[in-house]
Every structure is written in C-alpha cells, then in structure tokens.
Amino acid sequence: MNEVGGIDVQRLQSLIERIERLEEEKQGIASDIRDVYAEAKSAGYDTKTIRAVIKLRKLNNADKDEQDTLLETYRNALNV
C-alpha cells in the first residue's frame, strides 16, 4: 500500500528521513560553530563583536548604510 488517505507514504517517509538527517547534521555544525567561537574567545577575541561582524557581512551595502544611519540617529537622540 503506497497511499493512505491520498498521501504517498513512501514519499512522506523519504522527506521525513531527509529532514531528520539534516537536523542531525545541523546539530553537528552548530557544535562546530560553538567550538570555533570558544577558540576565538580563548585567543582573546571578543565573540560578541565577531557575531556582530558576521551579521553585518550578511547584509548588502544599502542595508548596512540604513542600519548605520538608524544607529547614529538613535545614538544622537539618546546622547549616547
């Protein structure tokens, strides 16, 4: 029986198994990332700043400029 209630059982099972494998890989990768942050911290780097740099590198130039402008505006408004 390949179909139950209009659902292709083999296809569903295949999708679920793929997701489970990817979730396991994701956990492994997350662990590797934590290890790299720990290494950076032990080498004297500030991990909060590293995270901020990584976040900024993901943005395009227009988004970076907008974020910089907003940050400067808020800092000026709050005299920070």
Disulfide bonds with the S-S distance in Angstrom:
none
